[in-house]
């Protein structure tokens, strides 16, 4: 059994990879998951080459059986879960009137349903960690669009608002078990997911993945008595937009 272990979804690039690296540097054994096996293996090799202890588990988070198998693989490999990072997500823009149902369903399934299912499957291990050392951590990646709904991102905004609400409810249920739940609400982050807006906001002007990872480091260091329900990451002078 590992001394400390973390599961990171959506960990093959961007925010998830930065958080996985930070957790590994903090001494956590890692399970890192993403949908594309080849991209995941490249990311995990990068982490292993840095001396980190990592297990790669490809999973399509839109499929319940793959979510359950992912958590089971983590348990079989490491025997515990001290940190859960629910980071897998997808964003598809478009007008509500023109948005195809399959695009709506994809965002609901990956951005919200999978967060719920992964948390549900992980609760037994998180409770064990909370009982052992008074603190297990869950970070759910939402978005600033979940705080201020944005036109042409209606489905995405709705799912991310759901993640904020789920995080609040989960804290209410699980806080007594030593499980802290925090929603991360970033604006534009310099990842492949924001390539579509690079002509309007250059990558160097966006929040960086390492900024989000530093938020996780902060949460690791707070006491069991300190609860941080959410963290908003915004760009200078802009609170209402991504």
N, C-alpha and C positions, 0 to 999 in steps of 0.2 A: 504494500500500500504506500502511495505517495504521502509525503508530509503535508503538502497542500496541492490541490488540483483545481483546474479551471476548464470550463467548456466555453468555446467561442464559436458562434455561428457567423456565417458571412465573413470568414476570416482569411480569404485568399488575397485580399488587396485592401487598400484604403483604410477606413476606420478600424475594421476588424483585425487586419494584419498589424496595425500599429498597437492596438490594445493587446493582442496576443504577445507581441514582442515585449511590451512593458511588463506583462504578467510573468513571462518567462524570466525576464531580468530580475523580477522580484522573488524568484525562487519557486514559482508554480509550475508543476507538470501540466501539460496542455493537451487537450483535444481540440483540434481546429477543424471546422467543417465548412464546406462550400459546395455548390451544385456541380461545378465543372472539375472533374478529377485531375485533369492535366494542369490546370491553373492552380489548384489546391496543392498538388505535389510540388510544383515549383516554389510556391510560397513556403511550404513546410521545409523543403530542402534549405531554403534561405535561413530559416530559423534554426534548423539543426546545425548548419555551418557556423552559426554564432554560438554554438554550445548549448542550446536550449533543448529541453526534453519534450518532444512533441509527437503526438499521434494524429494522423490525418484520417478523417472519416468523411468521404463524400456523402451528401444527402440532398435530396430535393425537399425543401421545407414545406412545400405545398402538399406533401403526401404524409398522412398521419403515421403510417407504418414505418416510414423512413425516419421520422422524428423520434419515434419510440426506439428504433434500432440504434440511432445515434446516441441517445442517453444510455442505453444498455451497453453499448461498446465502451463508452466512457467509464461506466461503473466497472466493467470487467477489466479494463486496462489499469485504472488508477485506484479503484475502491472507495472513492470519496469525491465530493464536490464542494469546494469552499466558495467558488465564484462561478456565476453563470452570466455570460454576456450574450444577450439576445440581440444580435446585430444584423442578421440577414434581412434584406429588404429589397423592394423594387419600386421604382417610380415611373409612371406612364402618364404623360401630360395629355391634355385635350379638353375640349368643351364638354360639359355634361350632356348636352343634347346629341353629341356625336360619339360619345364614349361607348365602345362595344362592351357587352356584358362580360365577355371573356377577359377583357382587360381589367374590369372592375373586380371580377372574381380572383384573378391572379394577385392583385394587390391586397384584397381581403385575406386571401389564404396565406400569403407569405408574410405580410406586414403585421397582421393581427392574430389570425388563427394560429399560426406557427409559434408565435411568442407565447400565447396561452398554453398550447400543447407542450412546448418544451419546458416551460415553467412547471406545469402540472406533473410531468414525468420526472422532473428533477427534485421536487419537494422532499421526498424521503431522504435523499442524500444531503440536501441543504439543511434540513432539520437536524440531522446527525452532526453536521459541522457546527451549527448554531449551538447545540447542546454541549459540544466539546469545548469550544473556545469563545462562546458568547457572541459570535458574529459570523454570519455567512452573507455574501453580497450578491445581489442580482442587479444587473444594469440592463435596462431595456432601451434600445435606441429608437427614440421617437424622432421628432423634427420640430423646428420652429413653426413649420406649417401645421403642426398639431396644436399649437397654441393660438395661431392666427390663421384661420383657413384662407387658402389662396386660390384665386380664380385660375382656371386651366390646370389646376392640380387638386380638383375637388375630391376624387377618390383617395388619392394619396393623403391629403389633409385629413380626411375622415378616418383613415386607418391609423394615422399617427396620433390623432386626438384619442382614438380608442386605446392606443398603447399607453398614453398618459393616464387615462382612467383606469386601465387594468393595473398599472403600477401602483396607483393610489389604493385601489381595492386590495391588491395583494399585500401591501404593507399592513393594511388593517387586519388582514387575516393572519399574517405570518410574523408580524413584528414581535409577538410574545415568544416566538420560537427562536429568537436571535437572528432572524433573517431580515436584512435591510434591502429595500427595493428602491432603486433610483431610476427615473426616466431621464435620458439625455435628449435635449432638444436643440440640436445645432442648426444654424443657418447653412449657407453653402459651404461645403467642405471640399478641399482640393482632392477629389477622387475621380475615377472614371465615371461615376454616376452623375457628375456635374459637367461633363464635357459639352453637353448641349447648350450651356449658358456661358461658355468660356469667352465668346465674342463680346459679351456684355460685362462680365466680371472676370478679369484675368485670374488664373490660378494663384498667382502670388498675392492677390488681394483677398483670397478666400481664407477661411479658417483651415488650419492644417491638421491632418490626421493625428499628429503627435500632440496637438492641443487637446484633443478628445481623450487620448491615452493618458495624458497628465491628470485629467479628471478622475480616471480610475485610480491612479496612484494616490490621489488625495483621499478618495473614499476608503482605500485600504488602510489609511493611517488614522482615520477618525475612530473615536471610542465607540463601544457598543451603545453608549447613552446618546450618541449624536446621530440623528436621522436626517438625511438630505433627500427630500422627496423628489426633487428634480434639479437639473442644472441646465440653464439656457446658455448656449454659445452663440453670440451674435457678432456681427461685424461692426466696426466703429460707426457710431451715429445712427444705427439702423436697428430698431427693435421689432418692426412690424413685417419685415420681409426676409426671405431667405437670403 
